[in-house]
Amino acid sequence: MAQGKIYNIVNGDLIVGVEYRLLDTSDDNWWGELNLTDYMRVPDGSYTIELADGRRGRCILNRKVNKAISGLLPLHCFRFRGSSELK
């Protein structure tokens, strides 16, 4: 998994580092899964994601609850879907 970061969409403050897997990189429909690198509560909603190659884009995070079977806390596992172009 690649290393990235999640930022507050309003003020641009860093929220948390993430490990992500980008599953589709089409210009108008990019999405993937991510795990938080620190234990913290991050509510579902809109954020800015920075990928390992430095590209950024707005995305929607949704908690993924079926990962608990694999031993990861569901609090750490999210799906994300792009809501802007990656630049």
N, C-alpha and C positions, 0 to 999 in steps of 0.2 A: 504494500500500500504506500502511496505517496504522502508526503507531509504538506500540510496547508494550514491556513488560518481562517478563522471566522471573525468578522468585524461587525460592530453595531452599524446598522444602515443609516441611522440618523446623524451621529457625530463622528463616525469612523474609528471609534476606539476599539482596540483589540479585545476580543472576548476570550477566545481560547484557541489553542492549537488543535489540529485534527489530523487524523490519518484517513485518507479518502481513496475511493476507487471510482473513477469516472467511467460510466458504463456506456454512454452515448455522447458523442461530441458534435452532433450536427449543429449548424449555426443557430437554428431556431428552436432546438429541443435538446439541450444537454442536461444530463442527470446522472446520479450515482448514489453511492452509500458512503457514510463516514462514521468514524468513531472519535469521540472526544479524547484527547490525550490527558486531560485532567478531570478529576471527579468534581463535577459541578452541575447545577441545574441550568439548562438552557431551554427556555420555552419554545414551542413550535412557533414559526413565524418567518418574517423576512429578514435576511442578513446579506452581507457581502462576503463572498468566499474568495480567498486568494489561493491559487493553485501553486504547485511546486515550480512551475516555469514562470511565475510572476504575473500571469493573467488573472484578472479579477472580473467578477460579475455578480449581479444580484441573484439571490436564490431563495427558495422557500424550503425551510427545514420541517420535516415531520418525523416524530419519534417512531422508531421501528421496534415494536414490542415482541416480536417472535424470536429475537436473538437470545432471550434468557435461557433457552435450551442449550446453547453452546457455551454457557458459562459467563457470558458478558452481561453486565447489567443493562437492562433496557434503557436506562437513563443515558447511557453513553452512545447508543446506536441510532442513527438517523438516516433517512432518505432525503436527498435534496434534488430539486428541480430548478433549472435556470429560469429566471424571469427577465433577463437582459442578455445582450451579446457579451461573450468573453473577450476582454480586451487586455 
